[in-house]
C-alpha cells in the first residue's frame, strides 16, 4: 500500500467504494455525482497539503498496480498542534490488515 495524491483517473474506483452503502455506513460523507467527485479529486490533487484548519484527502493505492483502494483524510488543527485521521477502504481492501498498527 502507498499514499499519493488523488487524481481524476481514480474516479471509477473512488465512486465504486464511495457509493457502497456498507463502506459509507460509518462515514460522514454522502455519495456524490461524477461531476462533484471529479471536482473533489481535482481539488485534492492540487491543494496545499496539511494546511492548519483544513482536511487533506490522499489516495490509498495498491503498491503493484497503483489502483485506488481507499483514501485517508488528515485534518490539522487550527493551531497546528493536533491532527485527526480518518480513512475509507473499498470492501475488497478490507480485512487485509492495511489499517492495523
C-alpha positions as YAML, in Angstrom:
chain: A
units: angstrom
residues:
- id: 1
  name: UNK
  ca: [0.00, 0.00, 0.00]
- id: 2
  name: UNK
  ca: [1.15, 3.53, -0.71]
- id: 3
  name: UNK
  ca: [-0.19, 7.03, -0.22]
- id: 4
  name: UNK
  ca: [-0.33, 9.51, -3.09]
- id: 5
  name: UNK
  ca: [-2.39, 12.41, -4.37]
- id: 6
  name: UNK
  ca: [-5.88, 11.64, -5.61]
- id: 7
  name: UNK
  ca: [-6.29, 12.02, -9.38]
- id: 8
  name: UNK
  ca: [-9.06, 12.17, -11.99]
- id: 9
  name: UNK
  ca: [-8.02, 8.70, -13.11]
- id: 10
  name: UNK
  ca: [-9.24, 7.46, -9.72]
- id: 11
  name: UNK
  ca: [-12.85, 8.45, -10.45]
- id: 12
  name: UNK
  ca: [-14.28, 4.97, -11.20]
- id: 13
  name: UNK
  ca: [-12.67, 3.29, -8.19]
- id: 14
  name: UNK
  ca: [-13.45, 6.28, -5.94]
- id: 15
  name: UNK
  ca: [-17.10, 6.26, -6.95]
- id: 16
  name: UNK
  ca: [-17.36, 2.48, -6.59]
- id: 17
  name: UNK
  ca: [-16.44, 2.44, -2.89]
- id: 18
  name: UNK
  ca: [-17.96, 5.82, -2.06]
- id: 19
  name: UNK
  ca: [-21.33, 4.57, -3.41]
- id: 20
  name: UNK
  ca: [-21.15, 1.28, -1.49]
- id: 21
  name: UNK
  ca: [-23.64, 1.62, 1.41]
- id: 22
  name: UNK
  ca: [-21.62, -0.73, 3.62]
- id: 23
  name: UNK
  ca: [-18.44, 1.30, 3.14]
- id: 24
  name: UNK
  ca: [-20.19, 4.61, 3.74]
- id: 25
  name: UNK
  ca: [-22.22, 3.38, 6.68]
- id: 26
  name: UNK
  ca: [-19.93, 4.88, 9.34]
- id: 27
  name: UNK
  ca: [-18.62, 7.80, 7.30]
- id: 28
  name: UNK
  ca: [-19.66, 11.44, 7.43]
- id: 29
  name: UNK
  ca: [-19.83, 11.88, 3.67]
- id: 30
  name: UNK
  ca: [-22.60, 11.17, 1.19]
- id: 31
  name: UNK
  ca: [-22.16, 9.74, -2.31]
- id: 32
  name: UNK
  ca: [-21.56, 12.41, -4.95]
- id: 33
  name: UNK
  ca: [-22.33, 12.73, -8.64]
- id: 34
  name: UNK
  ca: [-19.44, 12.10, -11.02]
- id: 35
  name: UNK
  ca: [-19.14, 15.85, -11.60]
- id: 36
  name: UNK
  ca: [-18.94, 16.54, -7.85]
- id: 37
  name: UNK
  ca: [-16.46, 13.71, -7.32]
- id: 38
  name: UNK
  ca: [-14.28, 14.93, -10.21]
- id: 39
  name: UNK
  ca: [-14.22, 18.43, -8.73]
- id: 40
  name: UNK
  ca: [-13.23, 16.95, -5.35]
- id: 41
  name: UNK
  ca: [-10.47, 14.83, -6.91]
- id: 42
  name: UNK
  ca: [-9.17, 17.87, -8.81]
- id: 43
  name: UNK
  ca: [-9.18, 19.94, -5.62]
- id: 44
  name: UNK
  ca: [-7.29, 17.30, -3.66]
- id: 45
  name: UNK
  ca: [-4.80, 16.81, -6.50]
- id: 46
  name: UNK
  ca: [-3.71, 20.43, -6.35]
- id: 47
  name: UNK
  ca: [-4.45, 21.79, -2.87]
- id: 48
  name: UNK
  ca: [-1.75, 22.71, -0.39]
- id: 49
  name: UNK
  ca: [-1.05, 19.75, 1.86]
- id: 50
  name: UNK
  ca: [-1.67, 19.77, 5.59]
- id: 51
  name: UNK
  ca: [-2.86, 23.36, 5.98]
- id: 52
  name: UNK
  ca: [-3.98, 24.20, 9.54]
- id: 53
  name: UNK
  ca: [-7.77, 24.12, 9.81]
- id: 54
  name: UNK
  ca: [-8.22, 22.10, 6.61]
- id: 55
  name: UNK
  ca: [-8.79, 18.50, 5.59]
- id: 56
  name: UNK
  ca: [-6.50, 16.86, 3.04]
- id: 57
  name: UNK
  ca: [-7.54, 13.61, 1.36]
- id: 58
  name: UNK
  ca: [-4.86, 11.30, -0.01]
- id: 59
  name: UNK
  ca: [-5.26, 8.17, -2.09]
- id: 60
  name: UNK
  ca: [-4.50, 4.77, -0.64]
- id: 61
  name: UNK
  ca: [-3.19, 2.80, -3.61]
- id: 62
  name: UNK
  ca: [-2.10, -0.75, -4.29]
- id: 63
  name: UNK
  ca: [1.71, -0.88, -4.44]
- id: 64
  name: UNK
  ca: [1.84, -3.10, -7.50]
- id: 65
  name: UNK
  ca: [-0.92, -1.62, -9.65]
- id: 66
  name: UNK
  ca: [-1.33, 1.92, -8.26]
- id: 67
  name: UNK
  ca: [-5.09, 1.15, -8.26]
- id: 68
  name: UNK
  ca: [-7.06, 3.25, -5.77]
- id: 69
  name: UNK
  ca: [-8.27, 1.09, -2.87]
- id: 70
  name: UNK
  ca: [-9.32, 3.85, -0.49]
- id: 71
  name: UNK
  ca: [-8.50, 7.26, 0.84]
- id: 72
  name: UNK
  ca: [-7.26, 8.82, 4.05]
- id: 73
  name: UNK
  ca: [-8.30, 12.20, 5.38]
- id: 74
  name: UNK
  ca: [-5.95, 14.25, 7.52]
- id: 75
  name: UNK
  ca: [-7.11, 17.33, 9.40]
- id: 76
  name: UNK
  ca: [-4.59, 19.63, 11.02]
- id: 77
  name: UNK
  ca: [-5.98, 21.69, 13.91]
- id: 78
  name: UNK
  ca: [-6.15, 25.47, 13.53]
- id: 79
  name: UNK
  ca: [-3.16, 25.89, 15.81]
- id: 80
  name: UNK
  ca: [-1.28, 23.03, 14.09]
- id: 81
  name: UNK
  ca: [-0.76, 21.16, 17.36]
- id: 82
  name: UNK
  ca: [-3.03, 18.18, 16.61]
- id: 83
  name: UNK
  ca: [-4.04, 16.02, 13.68]
- id: 84
  name: UNK
  ca: [-7.14, 13.91, 13.10]
- id: 85
  name: UNK
  ca: [-7.16, 10.97, 10.69]
- id: 86
  name: UNK
  ca: [-10.00, 9.14, 9.01]
- id: 87
  name: UNK
  ca: [-9.81, 6.51, 6.34]
- id: 88
  name: UNK
  ca: [-12.02, 4.63, 3.94]
- id: 89
  name: UNK
  ca: [-11.17, 1.33, 2.29]
- id: 90
  name: UNK
  ca: [-13.06, -0.36, -0.52]
- id: 91
  name: UNK
  ca: [-14.64, -3.59, 0.71]
- id: 92
  name: UNK
  ca: [-12.20, -5.59, -1.43]
- id: 93
  name: UNK
  ca: [-9.31, -3.99, 0.50]
- id: 94
  name: UNK
  ca: [-10.79, -4.56, 3.95]
- id: 95
  name: UNK
  ca: [-9.67, -7.37, 6.23]
- id: 96
  name: UNK
  ca: [-6.08, -7.41, 4.96]
- id: 97
  name: UNK
  ca: [-4.53, -5.59, 7.91]
- id: 98
  name: UNK
  ca: [-3.95, -2.37, 5.97]
- id: 99
  name: UNK
  ca: [-5.27, -0.20, 8.80]
- id: 100
  name: UNK
  ca: [-3.67, -2.07, 11.65]
- id: 101
  name: UNK
  ca: [-0.93, -0.62, 13.78]
...
